[in-house]
Amino acid sequence: MSDMQESLQGSDIPSLQDFNLASGAYRMVLLGIDDVPCMVALQDRTGCENIVPRTIDYYYTHLFTGQCALGIRDSEGVLVAQGLIKCDGGGSLIQNVLVDPAHRGQKLSSRLITQWLELLKESGIGFAQARVRIDNHSSLHNFLACGMDITQTIPSPEDPRYMVHVLTKVVKDGFAPQ
Ligand SMILES: CC(C)(COP(=O)(O)OP(=O)(O)OC[C@H]1O[C@@H](n2cnc3c(N)ncnc32)[C@H](O)[C@@H]1OP(=O)(O)O)[C@@H](O)C(=O)NCCC(=O)NCCS
């Protein structure tokens, strides 16, 4: 189990930042097994553009095997943004970053990425990585704006028809991906 999973499952849950925007109040949350139907519904609402769509079994397996997910709920409790977080080998990968089309343009994904990086720092994880299709300019812009750098450009390990930029940020001094 990674340091992050241990710290998220212990009593000392790292801080999650709630915030207010002109469109209303939002709540940053850790997502669990009970949230899987909402996560699948959010994925369906995005139309699966620019991502590898995940099956419901993928979401359940991800959470049952001790991995994490971050979400943002609106003032009515509806899940409007999410990201799946994998921790392995001293690093963390964020996948399936999605924002509900009705809530885009408010930098919700930047807040999610920033919160993820903050959790990694609090958990002692060494480095953060993300993979973004090379033509997904808005997502690339967001990861770069959050201080990540393009370290590789490769065929997507999940769907080699697409080239992806690998973005990396060293979170803890002295750590680097293999
Ligand atoms: C990509 C996505 C997560 C962005 O969510 P969001 O929170 O609405 O992002 P925002 O619109 O607030 O921010 C997008 C930023 O990219 C910029 N942007 C938008 N289109 C752009 C383009 N073609 N080129 C460069 N920058 C662009 C915006 O100006 C904004 O920059 P700013 O923060 O400096 O103002 C969302 O559009 C989404 O869910 N897309 C479908 C799934 C997806 O692509 N996920 C990412 C997988 S890696």
The ligand as an SDF file (V2000), in Angstrom:
LIG
                    3D

 48 50  0  0  0  0  0  0  0  0999 V2000
  -10.1930   19.2530  -20.3040 C   0  0  0  0  0  0  0  0  0  0  0  0
  -11.1940   19.5660  -19.2000 C   0  0  0  0  0  0  0  0  0  0  0  0
  -10.9700   18.6090  -18.0410 C   0  0  0  0  0  0  0  0  0  0  0  0
  -10.9640   21.0360  -18.7680 C   0  0  0  0  0  0  0  0  0  0  0  0
  -11.8550   21.3320  -17.7290 O   0  0  0  0  0  0  0  0  0  0  0  0
  -12.1870   22.8200  -17.2090 P   0  0  0  0  0  0  0  0  0  0  0  0
  -12.1010   22.8040  -15.7360 O   0  0  0  0  0  0  0  0  0  0  0  0
  -13.4660   23.2870  -17.7540 O   0  0  0  0  0  0  0  0  0  0  0  0
  -11.0120   23.6810  -17.7610 O   0  0  0  0  0  0  0  0  0  0  0  0
  -11.1220   25.2500  -18.0500 P   0  0  0  0  0  0  0  0  0  0  0  0
  -12.0070   25.4800  -19.2350 O   0  0  0  0  0  0  0  0  0  0  0  0
  -11.4520   25.9820  -16.8050 O   0  0  0  0  0  0  0  0  0  0  0  0
   -9.6390   25.5920  -18.3730 O   0  0  0  0  0  0  0  0  0  0  0  0
   -9.1640   25.2850  -19.6160 C   0  0  0  0  0  0  0  0  0  0  0  0
   -7.9570   26.1550  -19.8240 C   0  0  0  0  0  0  0  0  0  0  0  0
   -7.4650   25.7930  -21.0620 O   0  0  0  0  0  0  0  0  0  0  0  0
   -7.5380   26.9220  -21.9050 C   0  0  0  0  0  0  0  0  0  0  0  0
   -7.8810   26.4290  -23.2190 N   0  0  0  0  0  0  0  0  0  0  0  0
   -9.0880   26.0600  -23.6780 C   0  0  0  0  0  0  0  0  0  0  0  0
   -8.9650   25.6680  -24.9600 N   0  0  0  0  0  0  0  0  0  0  0  0
   -7.6500   25.7940  -25.2620 C   0  0  0  0  0  0  0  0  0  0  0  0
   -6.8760   25.5690  -26.4160 C   0  0  0  0  0  0  0  0  0  0  0  0
   -7.4500   25.1280  -27.5500 N   0  0  0  0  0  0  0  0  0  0  0  0
   -5.5380   25.7730  -26.3750 N   0  0  0  0  0  0  0  0  0  0  0  0
   -4.9300   26.2150  -25.2520 C   0  0  0  0  0  0  0  0  0  0  0  0
   -5.6250   26.4770  -24.1190 N   0  0  0  0  0  0  0  0  0  0  0  0
   -6.9580   26.2770  -24.1420 C   0  0  0  0  0  0  0  0  0  0  0  0
   -8.5940   27.8190  -21.3290 C   0  0  0  0  0  0  0  0  0  0  0  0
   -8.3890   29.1780  -21.7450 O   0  0  0  0  0  0  0  0  0  0  0  0
   -8.3000   27.6410  -19.8730 C   0  0  0  0  0  0  0  0  0  0  0  0
   -7.1490   28.3700  -19.5340 O   0  0  0  0  0  0  0  0  0  0  0  0
   -7.0840   29.3710  -18.2990 P   0  0  0  0  0  0  0  0  0  0  0  0
   -7.2530   28.4740  -17.0980 O   0  0  0  0  0  0  0  0  0  0  0  0
   -5.7270   29.9880  -18.3640 O   0  0  0  0  0  0  0  0  0  0  0  0
   -8.1930   30.3330  -18.4990 O   0  0  0  0  0  0  0  0  0  0  0  0
  -12.6620   19.4280  -19.6990 C   0  0  0  0  0  0  0  0  0  0  0  0
  -12.8130   20.1980  -20.8590 O   0  0  0  0  0  0  0  0  0  0  0  0
  -13.0780   17.9930  -19.9920 C   0  0  0  0  0  0  0  0  0  0  0  0
  -13.6300   17.2970  -19.1330 O   0  0  0  0  0  0  0  0  0  0  0  0
  -12.8320   17.5410  -21.2380 N   0  0  0  0  0  0  0  0  0  0  0  0
  -13.1740   16.1700  -21.6520 C   0  0  0  0  0  0  0  0  0  0  0  0
  -12.2500   15.1190  -21.0180 C   0  0  0  0  0  0  0  0  0  0  0  0
  -10.7780   15.4910  -21.0720 C   0  0  0  0  0  0  0  0  0  0  0  0
  -10.2600   15.9470  -22.0770 O   0  0  0  0  0  0  0  0  0  0  0  0
  -10.1020   15.2160  -19.9640 N   0  0  0  0  0  0  0  0  0  0  0  0
   -8.6770   15.4360  -19.8220 C   0  0  0  0  0  0  0  0  0  0  0  0
   -7.9740   14.1510  -20.1010 C   0  0  0  0  0  0  0  0  0  0  0  0
   -6.2160   14.3580  -19.9420 S   0  0  0  0  0  0  0  0  0  0  0  0
  1  2  1  0
  2  3  1  0
  2  4  1  0
  2 36  1  0
  4  5  1  0
  5  6  1  0
  6  7  2  0
  6  8  1  0
  6  9  1  0
  9 10  1  0
 10 11  2  0
 10 12  1  0
 10 13  1  0
 13 14  1  0
 14 15  1  0
 15 16  1  0
 15 30  1  0
 16 17  1  0
 17 18  1  0
 17 28  1  0
 18 19  1  0
 18 27  1  0
 19 20  2  0
 20 21  1  0
 21 22  1  0
 21 27  2  0
 22 23  1  0
 22 24  2  0
 24 25  1  0
 25 26  2  0
 26 27  1  0
 28 29  1  0
 28 30  1  0
 30 31  1  0
 31 32  1  0
 32 33  2  0
 32 34  1  0
 32 35  1  0
 36 37  1  0
 36 38  1  0
 38 39  2  0
 38 40  1  0
 40 41  1  0
 41 42  1  0
 42 43  1  0
 43 44  2  0
 43 45  1  0
 45 46  1  0
 46 47  1  0
 47 48  1  0
M  END
$$$$
